Amino acid sequence: MINPALVIALVILGWGSAAVAMLWGLLRVIRHHYQGLPPQAESRPSPRSERHEVKVSLSA
């Protein structure tokens, strides 16, 4: 029969390793997808600030 102290230690070790693996994966995804703003992006106007004229004719 397995010692209860060993079972508790294995459960704690298993949960700890799963938590570390999830944290490592999360940090890896964040590092892969995070890209800082390019230097040109600060000088370009945002698309919402540009005005576009649309000419609409209602006559048939």
C-alpha positions in Angstrom: 0.0 0.0 0.0 1.2 3.5 -0.8 2.0 5.8 2.1 -0.5 8.7 2.5 2.3 11.2 2.8 3.7 10.1 -0.5 0.3 10.5 -2.1 0.0 14.1 -0.8 3.5 14.9 -1.9 2.8 13.6 -5.4 -0.5 15.5 -5.7 1.3 18.7 -4.6 4.1 18.0 -7.0 1.7 17.3 -9.9 -0.4 20.5 -9.3 2.8 22.6 -9.0 4.2 21.2 -12.2 0.9 21.9 -14.0 0.8 25.4 -12.8 4.4 26.1 -13.8 3.8 24.6 -17.3 0.7 26.8 -17.8 2.6 29.9 -16.6 5.5 29.1 -19.0 3.1 28.6 -21.9 1.3 31.9 -21.1 4.6 33.8 -21.0 5.7 32.1 -24.2 2.4 33.2 -26.0 2.7 36.7 -24.6 6.3 37.0 -25.7 5.5 35.7 -29.2 2.5 37.9 -29.8 3.6 41.1 -28.1 5.2 43.5 -30.5 6.0 47.0 -29.4 4.8 50.0 -31.4 6.9 50.6 -34.5 8.7 54.0 -34.6 6.6 55.2 -37.5 3.3 54.4 -35.8 3.7 57.3 -33.4 4.0 59.9 -36.2 1.2 58.5 -38.5 -2.3 59.8 -37.9 -4.9 57.3 -36.7 -7.5 56.1 -39.3 -10.3 57.8 -37.3 -8.7 61.2 -37.5 -8.7 61.1 -41.4 -11.7 62.6 -43.1 -13.2 61.0 -46.2 -15.6 62.9 -48.4 -18.4 60.9 -49.8 -20.6 62.5 -52.5 -24.1 61.2 -52.5 -26.7 62.2 -55.1 -30.3 61.7 -54.1 -31.8 62.6 -57.5 -33.1 59.7 -59.6 
